[in-house]
Amino acid sequence: MTPSTPDLPATDLAVTLDWRGRAAVLAVAGEIDLVSAPEFGEVVDVVLASGPEKLVVDLRAVTFFCSAGLQVLAAAHRRLAERALCVVSDSPVTSGPLKTTGLDTWIGVHPTVDEALT
């Protein structure tokens, strides 16, 4: 387990953080499952503690996404202002669970980071 971005917790996921003004763009790669979801949650908590106005979670490189990952996103949504959490997804692997559960009605789902930032 090594951090892929300084100041983020160590995780088996590949995670990078990019600040675009007051927006945090968190890119995640790998599988978000029952084992890695708590680590994903820790990373999101660290980013949210930095006080971004907007959090964009780029899931385009995620190859598996389970309900535990949805719980992390739902918890982040509750901590942010309305529409301040966006997900970037171009795959049914990640956008499918968001749509099936209805989370996409609260969390914006976009095909690119640039669209999520607008």
N, C-alpha and C positions, 0 to 999 in steps of 0.2 A: 504494500500500500504506500503510494507516494503521492503527495499533492501535485497536481498538474498546474496549479496557479498558486504563487506564494500567498500566504495568509488564509488559504482555504484548508479545511480539514483533509486529512489523507483519506482517499477512497479508492475502491477498485474501479470506479467509473472514471473515464477521462473527462475532466471538467476544466473549462476555461472561463474566466470572467473578463469582460471588456466593459469599461465605462464609456458611455456616450452621453456626455453632459451629466444630468442627474438620473439617467436611465442605466440600469445594470443589465447587461446581456450575458446570461449564463448559458454556455453551450455544453451539452452533455452528450457523451457517446458511450455505448455499451448497453448492458441489460439493466433495466430497473425492475428488480424482482423483490421478493420478501427479504433477501439477504442484503441487497444494495440500497433498498428504499430508505432505511434509517440513515445511511450515509448521505444519500441524496438530500434527505431532510436536514441533516446537519449543515450541509453546504448552503442550502437555501436559507437556513436560520442565520448563518454568518453573513450572507449577502444582505438579508433584510435588516440585520443589526446596523449595517452601514447607512441605512436610511434612504434608499433610492425612492425617487418619486414614481418610478415605473420599473417593473421587473419583467424582462423578456427571457423566457426559458426556451432555448432552441433545442428541440428534440429530434431534429432531422437525422442525427446519427445514432439514435436509440433503436436497438434491434428487438427489444422485448420490453413491454410496458404493462404492469399489472395494477390491480386495485390499490396496492400499497403506494405506488407512485401517484395515483390519483389523489390519495389522502394527503400526500405532501403538498400537491398543488392546491387542494381545497383549503388546507390550513394556511398556506401563503396568501390565498385570495382573501381569507377572513382578516388577515393582518394588514392588508393594503386598502387604499381607497378604491372605490368602484372603478372598474375597467383599468386599474393600474397593473394588473397581471395579464400578460399575453404569452401564448405558446406559439412557437413556430414549428409547424409540422407539414410535411409533404407526403406522409405515408399513413395508410390505414392502421399501421401498428400502433401509432400514438394518437392520431386524431379519432380513430374508431372508438376507443374507450371513452374519450371526452364526449363524443356525440351520443353514445349509447347511454351514458349516465346523465346526460343533460348538463354537465359542467361547462360545455361550450356556450351555454346561454349566459354564464357569468364570467367565464375566462375567454377572452378573444383568441381565436385560432387563426393564424395567418400563414401563408406559404413562404414568406421571406422575413428576415429580420427587419429590413427597411420598412416593409408594410406594417410590421408590428410596432415600430417606433413612431409611426405617424398618428 
